[in-house]
Amino acid sequence: MNFKEYVSLACQQLPALEGLQNCQNLDQALRFLESIGIAVINMDLLSQDEFTLDLIFPISKSSRCLVLAAS
């Protein structure tokens, strides 16, 4: 699966994420998430290995999180 396919699946649960498909880099993604009300300041960072990081964003008023992987 590619990024746009993953975002499409996530949009089934949170339709506001649709614009994430247009983001070309992490900076754009973070700005987009802020624009739809996901508090980037509450993000947790999890190191998977020396090349991969998981960015975990709690979704307010929900027990769910959005996870983006960056490498």
C-alpha positions as CSV (number, residue, x, y, z in Angstrom):
1,M,0.0,0.0,0.0
2,N,1.1,3.5,-0.7
3,F,0.6,6.6,1.4
4,K,-2.5,7.8,-0.4
5,E,-4.1,4.4,0.0
6,Y,-3.5,4.4,3.8
7,V,-4.9,8.0,4.0
8,S,-8.0,6.8,2.1
9,L,-8.5,4.1,4.7
10,A,-8.1,6.5,7.5
11,C,-10.6,8.9,5.9
12,Q,-13.3,6.2,6.4
13,Q,-12.9,6.8,10.2
14,L,-12.0,10.5,10.1
15,P,-13.1,12.2,6.8
16,A,-11.2,15.4,7.7
17,L,-7.9,13.6,6.9
18,E,-8.6,13.6,3.1
19,G,-6.4,16.6,2.6
20,L,-3.4,14.7,4.0
21,Q,-3.1,13.0,0.6
22,N,-1.8,16.2,-0.9
23,C,1.0,16.7,1.6
24,Q,4.5,16.2,0.0
25,N,6.6,16.3,3.2
26,L,6.4,16.1,7.0
27,D,6.2,19.9,7.4
28,Q,3.1,20.1,5.2
29,A,1.6,17.1,7.0
30,L,2.1,18.8,10.4
31,R,0.6,22.1,9.2
32,F,-2.4,20.3,7.7
33,L,-3.0,18.3,10.9
34,E,-2.9,21.6,12.9
35,S,-5.4,23.1,10.5
36,I,-8.0,20.4,11.1
37,G,-7.6,20.6,14.9
38,I,-5.2,17.8,15.7
39,A,-2.8,19.2,18.3
40,V,0.7,18.6,17.0
41,I,2.1,19.8,20.3
42,N,0.6,16.6,21.9
43,M,2.5,14.4,19.5
44,D,4.6,11.5,20.8
45,L,7.6,10.3,19.0
46,L,8.6,6.7,18.9
47,S,11.9,5.5,17.4
48,Q,11.6,2.2,15.6
49,D,15.2,2.0,14.5
50,E,17.9,4.3,13.4
51,F,16.0,5.3,10.2
52,T,12.3,5.1,11.1
53,L,10.2,7.2,13.5
54,D,6.5,6.9,14.4
55,L,4.7,10.1,15.1
56,I,1.7,9.5,17.2
57,F,-1.1,12.2,17.4
58,P,-3.9,11.8,19.9
59,I,-7.3,12.7,18.3
60,S,-9.2,14.9,20.8
61,K,-12.5,13.7,22.1
62,S,-11.6,10.1,21.1
63,S,-9.5,7.2,22.4
64,R,-8.0,6.9,18.9
65,C,-4.6,8.1,17.6
66,L,-3.2,8.9,14.2
67,V,0.2,7.4,13.5
68,L,2.5,8.6,10.7
69,A,5.7,6.8,10.0
70,A,8.7,8.9,8.9
71,S,12.0,7.5,7.5
